[in-house]
Amino acid sequence: MMRAMGITFDEITKQFHLETEQAANRKLADPDDLPISYEDVTATWLTAVLARETPGAAVVGHRLDVPSEGTSSRRRVFLT
């Protein structure tokens, strides 16, 4: 068992799996939360991020465009 900086690879792996499972079960609503994937984005989260200074404004729906892969992942998000 190799220890680097006081933590083992097995401990890192277990923590990764725990955090991935927790992220899969959460629904984004707070603008301080960041989506892990494009599929995690919700209308509620988009409203919180985009309309926080516009009372009454709301994103009622959204659709993801096809992925564009390169040196980064990109997708257009269409709002309604």
Secondary structure, 3 states (H helix, E strand, C coil): CCEECCEEHHHHHHHHHHHHHHHHCCCCCCCCCCCCCHHHCCHHHHHHHHCCCCCCCCCCCEEECCCEECCCEECCEEEC
